[in-house]
C-alpha cells in the first residue's frame, strides 16, 4: 500500500512540475507575442556599419536609430542636446564646451565617459597614427581637451559659424574600434542585433536609453528590398509595415488599412556632369542641356507633382537660404540649346552615357525621360544601370563616368549643402572648380551677421547655377506609406528614419 501511495505522490509531483513548466513556457510565449515589432523597407545595404566610415545616405537613414552625437538633429532643422546635456560657444565662436549627460550608457551597458567623447572626436580629426575620418573635423578642429569628468572643450583653428551641426557625428566607445563595423555600439534608442547582407538589419529596444519616453517599439527589422514593385507587393500583403520613399505613382495602389505622410525632404535631385570629361568641360554644352531638360515634365510624370522645382543645389526646405530667383534661370528653349551646341562644335549632337544606380527606380526613370528629351537636339544618351556599390566606387569615389542622375541628401545647415562643390572638397565628384565660389563659401564661414550670410549663400548658389555643373531638377517630396496600426512618425529635413517616436495602436 505504501508503494502505491509513493507512486501516486510521485505522479502528483511530476504533474505539478509539468504545470509549472507549461505555465513558465506560456508566460515566455506571451511575453514574446506581446513584443511590438515593426518591419521597415529600405532600398539598399549599408556601406559601413561603422558610422564614421559610412558615406551612403541610406546607411545614415538606418543607423540613426543606433547612434547619437553630442547633439542630435530635430524636426525643424536645428540641433538639440543628446550625449551632451548642454553646450556653450565662446564669444569669439572658436571654442565649444560640452557637458556630458549624467548616467548615459552605451549599448554594452558601460557608462559614456569624456574619454569616449575625446576618442570619437579624435577619430574624426585624425591622430599621429591615423588619418581623420571627417574632413570637416580634420580641417577645422585644432584639438579636443578634457576639462573634467563631465566636460569637454573643442577648439577650432579659426572661426566657422557653420560648425555646430557637425557635432551630430556619433559618439562611440573607445574600446570597440576592432568591432565597430561588425558589432556597432552606440547610445541611441535601439541596439544593433544582426545584419544579414542583402536581407535585413535587426535592432532591439535599448532598455537603458536615457530618454525614458522612447522608444515604444521593441524590435525593428529593416528589410532590404531594392525593387520598388516587390516592396509594394510586400506592403500590400502585410509583410512590411512601413515603406519610406514610396513613389507617388503607387499611392493609389496601397489598399486599405494604410496611410501616407509626405513633405519636403531637403533633397536635391540632379543630372550631374563630370566636368573633367569632354564634352562636359565646355560650359556651352552644359548650358545647352539645361535648356533642353524639362523639369516640369519630370516632376509631373514621376512625382505626380509631389515635388518642388529647383534651380540650384539647394532645397526650398532651407527656407531663407534658398535662392528662388534661380528656379527659371534656364528656361526650356530648344533653339537656344541648338545654338549653344553649334557654337561648341556639336551641331549634330554627340553620344553620351548616363550612369545610374539601379536600386533607385526614381533616378532610373528620370534618366529615361531625359534621354528622350535630349533627342530633340541630336544628343544620343544611353543609360548604364549599375549596382549601388559600383556607383559608389566608380562615380562617387573614382570619378570614372560621364554623367549621372542622383540625389544629394539634405544637411542641417546650408553650408554643408553647398560645400561639396568646393574645389578642395574630397568628394567633389563633379570636379567643379570656381575660385569665386570657393571664396564666397570661405567668406560665409567667417561672417557672423546672419543677414550678410544669407546674401553670401544666395551669391554662391547663383555662381553655381551660372556655371551649370548639373541640371538641378527637384526636391521630390518624401512620401512614407505606413500601416494604420503604427502611428507617431515624424518627418525630418534629413535622410533618416526615426523609429523611436513610433508606437502601435490596436
N, C-alpha and C positions, 0 to 999 in steps of 0.2 A: 504493500500500500504506500509506504514511504517513497518507494521508487516511482510510483505513479504520480504522487504529489510533486516530486522533484522534476519529473518530466513536464508536468503541467506548468510548474513555476518557470522552468527554462523557456517553454514556449511563450508564456506571457511576457517574459523579459525580452525575448527576441522580437516579439510583436511590437512592444512599446518602443524598442530601439529603432525598429523599421519605420514606425510612425514619426519618430523624431527626425530620422534621416530624410524621410519623404517631405516632412514639414520644412526642414532646412533647405532641401533641394527646391521646393516650390517657392520659398522665400527668395532664394537666389534668382530663380527664373523670373519671379515677379519684378525684382529689382532690375534685372536685365531688360525686361519688357517695358519698364517704366522709363528707361533712358530715352531722352529726346535726341533724335539723330536727324541730321539734315544732309541731303546729297546735293552738291552744287556742281554744275557743269563748268569745266574750264577747257580751253581750246588746245592747250599745249603743256608739255612737260616744263618744269623749271629748268633753267640752265645751270644754276647752282643752288644748293640749299644754304650754303654759307652766304649770309646776307650782304657781306662786304664785297663779295666777288660777283654777285649776280648783276647782270646787265639787262636782262629781259624784263619788260614791264609786267608780263604775265607771271613772273616769279614773285614780284612785289605784291601783286594782286592777291596771291595766295598766302604768302608768308607774313603779310601784315598782321595776321592773327596770332603769330608766334612771337614776333619781336616788337620791342619798343625802344625808342631813343630816349635821351634825356627829355626831349619834347616829342609830342605826337601831333599829327595834323588834326584839325577839327573840321566840321562840315562847312564852315563858312570860308575856308581857305586860310585860316590863321593857324597858330600853334597853341598847344596847351601843355602844362607840365605832365610828365609821365614818370620815368625813372627818377627824374628830379622833381622835388615837391615845389620848388620855386627857383627863380633865376633873376639876375640883375645885370645891367650893362653899364660900364663905366662912362663917365661924361665924355671922354674922347672916343667912345664907341669901339675901343680896341680890346677890352677885357670883359669876358663873360664869366660870371660867377654862378655856379650851380650848387644847390643844396640837395643832397641825396635824400630820397623819400625813406623815412624810417621803416624798418621791418620788411622792405620789399625783397622778394626771393626770386631766384632763378627756378626753372622747372625741375632742377635736380635737388631742390629744397635748400640750397645754400643761400645765405644772405648775400645780397649785392653789396659790394664794398667800393670805396673810392678807388681802390687798386684796379678793380674790374673796369671802372669807367676810364681810368687813365690808359689801361691796356687797350680798350676798344678804340679810343681816340688815337692813340699812338699807332695802332694798326692801320688806321686810315691815313695818318700823316706820313708814316714810314720812319724807320729807325736806322741805325748804322748797319744793322744786319738784314734789313728787308726794305723793299720799295713800298711806298704808300699805296693803299688800295682805293684812295679817293683823290683825284687831282685837286678838288676844292680844298681839302684839308692839307694836302702836301704843299700846295702852292701858297696857301694863305695863313696857315697856323704856325706860329713861332714855337710855342711849347704849351704843354699841359702840366699844371702843377697841383699837387695835393696840398691843401691848406691844413685840413684836419680830417678826422674820421667821417665827417659829414659834408665836406666842402671841397670843390674842385674849381680851379680857375683855368680858363683857356685864353691865351694871349695871341692876338692876330699880329701879323707882320706889319700890316697897315690897315687903315680904316676901310671897312667894307660893310656898307649899310644893308647889304642883302644877305649877310651870312647866317643870321639867326635860324632860318629854316633848315640849314644843314644839320642841325642837331636832332633831326628826326632819324639820323643814322643809328641803327640798332646797337644797344649795349649788350655785350656777350661776356660769358665768364672767361677769365684769363687762363684757366686750366683745361679748356676744351678745344684748343686750336687744332689738334690732330683729328678730332671727330666732328668738327663744326659743319663739314659738308656732307656727313652721313648721318649724324645724330645731333642735329642742331638744337641748341638750348638758348632760350630767351627768357623774357619776363612777361610775355603777353598773356592774353586771356585764354589761349589754347596752347596745349603742349603737342609737339610733334610726336607721332607714334610710328608711322610707317610710310614708306614711299615705294611703290612698285612702278617702275618706269613704263610709260605707255598705258597705264591703267588707273592708278589712283594715289592720292595722298590722304592719309588718315590723321586726324588731330582729335585730342580729347580735352575736356574742360580742365582748366587749371584751378584746382580746388583752393590753392593758396594765393589766388590773384588779389592784388592789393585793393582793387575796387570791388567791394562785395556786392554791388548791384548787378554786376555782369560777370561772366556770361550766363545765359539762361538755357543754353543748349549744351548737351553732354558730349556730343560727338559730331564731327564734321567729316564727310567724305568729299573731297574734291575729285570728281570723276573726270578723267581726261578723255574727251571725245572731240577730236579735231573736226569731224564732219558736222555741218550745221543741220542737215536734214536728219541725220541719225540722232542728233541731240534733240530735235523737235519731237521725233517719234518717242524717244525715251521720256521726255517731259509729259507728253500726252498719255503715255502708258503708266505714269506714276512712278517711274524708275528713278527720276531725279525730281527734286523739289524746287530747284531754283536754276534759272537759265539766264545768266548775265550776258549782256551784249547780243541779245537776240536780234535778228534782222527785222526791220519794221514790216517787211512783207509777210512775216509769219504771225503777226499779232492776231489776225482774224482766224487763224487756224489753231489757236491754243486750246479751244474747247472749254468746258465748264470747270468750275472749282479752281479758277486761277485768276490772277490779276497782273497788271503791269505797273511798274514805276518807271518814269522817264524824266530826263532833264539833261541840260548841258553838262558835258563831262570834261571840259577843259582839255580837249584833244585837237590836234591839228593833223588832218589827213592831207597828204601832199603827193604830187607826182614829181619826184626829185631827179635831178640830173647830176651825173658825175662831171664836174666842171673841168677835170683834167683830161677828159676824153673828147676827141672830135666826134661830132661837130658841136658838142655842148660847151666847148671852151669859147665859142663865139656867142656873145650876148644877143646878137640879132636872131640867131636860131632859137634861143631860149625865149626871147620876146615873141617870136612868131608862134611858137607852140602855146604860149599864154593867150594869144589872140584866137587860137583855134578851139581850145578846150572850153566846152560849155558847162560850167559848174552847175547852173540851174537844172540842166537836163539830168546830170548825175544825181543831184540831191533828190529830185522828183522820182527818178527811176529806181534808185537803190535805197533811199531813206524814207520814201513816201512823205517827203517834206519834213521828216523828223530830223532836221539838221539846220545849221546856220552857215551861210556862205561867208567865206573869209577872203582877205586879200593879202595876208601876210602870215608870218609864223606866230600867230597869237590868236587865242580863242576869245570870243566875246565874254566868256565866263570870267576873264581877267578884268572886266569892267573898265575902270578909268584908264588902265594901261593899254587898252585895245584901240588901235587907230582905225576907226570905222571909215574914214575917208578913203582907205585903200581898197575897199571891197570891190569897186568897179574900176580900179586902176587900168586893168586890161579888159576892154570890152570884147565881145565875140565879133571879130572883124576878119573875115576870110581874105578879103582883098589886101588888107594891111599885112596879114601874115604872109601871103604870097610875095608881096613886095619886099618884105624883110628877108625872106628866104632867097629871093633873086639877088638881092644886094650881097648876101653872104656867100653866093656862089652855088646855091642849091635850088636852082629854078625848077628842076624836075623832082625835087624831094630827095629822099635818101632812105636807106633801110636802118632800122634800129631795134633794139631788144629791151623789153620791159621785164625786169626780174622781180617776181612777186612771191612772197611766202604762201605756199599752197594752203596752209591751215587757216588763212584769213580770207574767207569767201568774199567778204565785203571789198577787200582790196583787189582780189582777182576780178570780181565783177566790174569794179571801177576801171581797171585796166582794159577790160574788154570794150567798154564804152569809148574810152579814149582811143583805142585802136581804130574804131570806126570813124571817130571824129577827125583823126589825123589824115585819113584817106582823102579828105577834101583838099589838102594841099600837097598831095603826092608823097606823103611820108608813109612808108610801109613798115608798120610796127608789128613785131611778133612778141607773144608773151612766153616767158620762161618761168614755169612754176617750179619752185624748189622747196624742200623741207625747211622748217624754221631754223634748225641748226645750221643748215647750209647757208641760208640767208645771213645769219649772224656772222658766220665765218667769212664768206666771200664778199658780201656787200658791206656790212657794218664794220668788220674788222680789217679785211684786206683791201677793201675799196675796188674790188675787181668786178665792175659792172658798168653798164651804160646809163640806165635809168631804172627807177623803181617806184612802186606805189606802196606807201607805208603810212603809219601814223606816229606822230610824236606825242607821247603822253604828257599830261599837264603836270606842272610843278606848283609849289606853294608861292613862289614869287616870280615876277615877270623876268627877272634877270636869268634865272635858271632856264626859262623857256627859250631865251634868245642866245644864251652863251654857246650853244652847240655850233653856232656859225662863226665863232671867233677863230682866227687863223691858227692859234696855238692850242686849240681845244683838241685833245687826242681822238675824240670820236666824231670829228667834223668830216664824216664820210662823204659829204657832198663836195668837199675840197673848196669851199667858199673862202675867198681871201680878199678883204677890202680894208685898207688902213683906216679909212674914215669910220667904218663900222666898228672896228676894234677900239679906236679912240673914244668913240661915243659910249661904248659899253664900259670902258675903264672909267670914264667920267661919271657914269651912273653910280659906280661903287663908292665914289668919293663924295658924292653930293648928298648933303643932309636934308636940304629943303625938299619936301615932298612934291610940291608943285613943279619945281625945276626937274626933279627926277622923272615925273610923268612926261614932261616935254622931251626929255632926252630919250625915253623909251620910244615915244612916237617917232622921233627922228631916226632912231636905229631901225625901226620897222619900215619906215619909208625908204631908207637906203637899201634895205634887203629886198623889198618889193621891186624897186627900180632895177636892181641887178638881175632879177628873175632867175635865181638858182633853182627854182621849182615853180610848179603851179600849185599855189595854196588853195585847196579845194573847199573844205568844210570842217566844221566841228559837228560830227554826227551825234545826235542825242544818245545818251546811254539809256538803253531800254532793258529792263530786267523783268523777266516773267517769273512769277512766284506762285506756288500753290496756296490756296486760301488758308490752309491750316498753319501757315507761318506768317508772322507779322513783325513789324519793328525794323524793317530795312531802312537804312539811311544812305543818301547819296553824298558823295564827296567830290570835290574838284580834283580828284586824283584817281589813278588807275588802281583802285583797291576794292576788295570785298570784305567789309567789316561785318562778321557774323556775330560779334559779341552782343549787339543790341537786339538781335532777333529772338523770338520766342514762339512757342507753339500754342495754338488755341484749339479747343475741342469743337 
